[in-house]
Amino acid sequence: MLAGKRILIVIGGGIAAYKVLEVIRRLKERGAEVRVILTRSGKEFVTPMTVGALSGQKVFSDLFDPTEEQDIGHIVLSRDTDLVLVAPATANLIARMANGIADELATASLLAAAAPIIICPAMNQRMWAHPATQRNAAQLAADGVRFIGPAEGRMAERGEAGVGRLSEPMEIVASVEAFFAEGERAKLLAGRHVLVTSGPTIEPIDPVRFITNRSSGKQGHAIAAAAARAGARVTLISGPVSIPDPLGVSIVRVETAREMLDAVFAALPADVAVMAAAVSDWRPSEVAAEKIKKAAGDPPPLSFVENPDILAMLGHDRQRPKLVVGFAAETTDVEANAARKLAAKGADYIVANDVSPDSGVFGGDRNNVHILSAAGVSTWPTLSKDEVAERLIALIAEQLG
Ligand code: CTP
């Protein structure tokens, strides 16, 4: 996973600096190319000799070392790198970074860095909790710097404990791997337009009443978010839901099935459509212009007309996206019913789930799905809706090639 990744580590002057030696070793083991800059005070805690032996590279420290600057200056150091990792990031180093201070090679390189920066704060818990440090950390976060930790636990000072410890070396390594994995994922659907429908639709009866269903929108929103993380341009067409908007998608809010239909066709062309919405099959034949009054006598009769089937229309349209994925919400004969929908609606895939009340799927956080396609059925284990979304996006990316 880390093969060939160029990681620049800045070691700050904190008691936890020795733990970074283990980080260097593990990153190297995984194939990363590690270069290290020691801050002036970092040198007080670990020696350039040890660090150099572990990283297998010359260790840098002085901004005005004439041989270093000719050889490989701070600009080059920070340019030819895929990630800058600052560990331990002391309160002082965080303060200098937050204020753009370039008073030594380490800070000058951080200021010149084009690569993403991850910092691993480590300091006494009172220094971490201090408003000045919190302000500086918030500034760095706003500047796009990522954080690993700090962790909670005992401090170097006897009898002191709290939040401020350097994260464990293996945790830092895992986070670095996750960072690069995320980067890989972000290329999966780059340049693609993905259309997702989500949530229920509501169909008015009169100005104050409507009929709807129990869809929460969690699965559809998770798919939209996963597609965005995979680098796609995402249009999410959502019925009324009470969950937050996913990051990085453009949302079109609708209420009725017919509004959803219009929004779907207005969003074309798309490479992929995932129709996760629980569209109302019917709507009241007439919408009363005024609130229906509780007049004496019988309750008012309700009659319905069928809504357009958005998935079926899209599946058979000449603007049909290359890949069309439908859902099937079933309470009985899940696979047989889903197979019928696959054929009838012109979908490439149907994600079938059991939505009977004891399955806990509608409104819940987990899902147990069967994926139907011309190639057959595969049943996934019970997963969180986020995991179902990740897997589905991976399947879609693979299918698009
Ligand atoms: N769907 C749609 N428009 C509709 C009804 C359903 O686009 N008017 C889509 C859903 O978004 C889903 C798929 O069709 O992707 C299947 O929805 P589902 O409610 O399971 O099936 P229905 O077609 O409504 O069939 P039934 O109610 O008989 O189960």
Boltz pocket constraint, residues with backbone or C-beta under 6 A from the ligand:
constraints:
  - pocket:
      binder: B
      contacts: [[A, 197], [A, 257], [A, 275], [A, 276], [A, 277], [A, 278], [A, 279], [A, 280], [A, 281], [A, 307], [A, 308], [A, 309], [A, 310], [A, 311], [A, 312], [A, 325], [A, 326], [A, 327], [A, 328], [A, 329], [A, 330], [A, 341]]
      max_distance: 6.0
